[in-house]
């Protein structure tokens, strides 16, 4: 019974060390002071939000351009575009 508890304890420690190694990815690189780490994390998050906004804005511009192309083709040139499933 003690051997089983020892094996479980070793597995638990191995899993904990694996989780620590994985969590090390999120730590700042280099010799950055600990008080600066939240600012770095916040700036990374802000960068992600900014990039998501740029991608959504690009999608909106693309859809607007497609709508304008459709309207020009239909109203000016008289070409009708139909999709028959």
DAVEN-V259840 format. One record per backbone hydrogen bond with DSSP energy under -1.0 kcal/mol. CO is the residue of the C=O (numbers start at 1). NH is the residue of the N-H. If there is no record, write none. Layout:
CO,NH + CO,NH
This chain:
1,5 + 2,6 + 3,7 + 4,8 + 5,9 + 6,10 + 7,11 + 8,12 + 9,13 + 10,14 + 11,15 + 12,16 + 13,17 + 14,18 + 15,19 + 16,20 + 17,21 + 18,22 + 19,23 + 20,24 + 22,25 + 23,26 + 24,27 + 30,32 + 33,36 + 36,40 + 37,41 + 38,42 + 39,43 + 40,44 + 41,45 + 42,46 + 43,47 + 44,48 + 45,49 + 46,50 + 47,51 + 48,52 + 49,53 + 50,54 + 51,55 + 52,56 + 53,57 + 54,58 + 55,59 + 56,60 + 57,61 + 58,62 + 59,63 + 60,64 + 61,65 + 62,66 + 63,67 + 64,68 + 65,69 + 66,70 + 67,71 + 68,72 + 69,73 + 70,74 + 71,75 + 72,76 + 72,77 + 73,79
